[in-house]
């Protein structure tokens, strides 16, 4: 009996790791399949003219206006949703009373569960119609910010809650104020998680179409200054619209837009990971 027990435990451990491997493959395989299939289809269409021409060019359409518009919208999400989400997460982690914190977390989770097309419809009703902003950059940025805000808040709160309590106690012992403690003691070790949350938010906003159909409209021209009544191009619309067109050139442009979108998302992920790794090394050196 004693000799069988270690074998049984070893068998259970092996079965557990096999199940984990299958679960991991179930997660990785679809993601890899989607990325590879899109990039393979888009590779023949990734030409220099995509960066120099706009979708307005009939003979040789490009994606310059859509790429620049996507970058403008992403920058807007960083400017609007970034500070609000980070400050909201810090408030929930460090200041919020228990009851108020639970109330705010509940509505943050509700907002995260609202379909993006519903957010787009609400933004259309409030900004495009009621406030007469029209299809505009600001309407689109607010819609995307509402969509991504819960993720930034949650990752920020979790990042701060994972900072060791010993750092809080040491800051209190040194007589540091709450703001100074957050800024100089708690923020550096929490920063990698916050950056991860921002990367997730940007990846989500880069791949969205539904809320932008209601708020951004679309423009075949490059972005111009102006927050109101100023439609803007973006990559996901090109994929959404041109994939339904019968012409081979339209289908090729849709594939190219999908490929560029995937490349931008991958660039965001790898860039965020690089920044996170660098920040963790800096924090580790400080700990030493």
Protein Blocks (a to p, Z undefined) as FASTA:
>chain_A
ZZmmmmmmmmmmmmmmmmmmmmmmmmmmmmmmmmmmmmmmmmmmmcfklmmpcfklmklc
cfklmmmmmmmmmmmmmmmmmmmmmmmmmmmmmmmcfklmmmmmmmmmmmmmpcfklmmm
mmmmmmmmmnonopafklmmmmmmmmmmmmmmmmmmmmmmmpcfklmmmmmmnopafklm
mmmmmmmmmmmmmmmmmmmmmmmmmmpmklmmmmnopafbdcdedjehpacddfklmmmm
mmmpmbfklmmmmmmmmmmmmmmmmmmmmmmmmmmmmmmmmmmmmmZZ
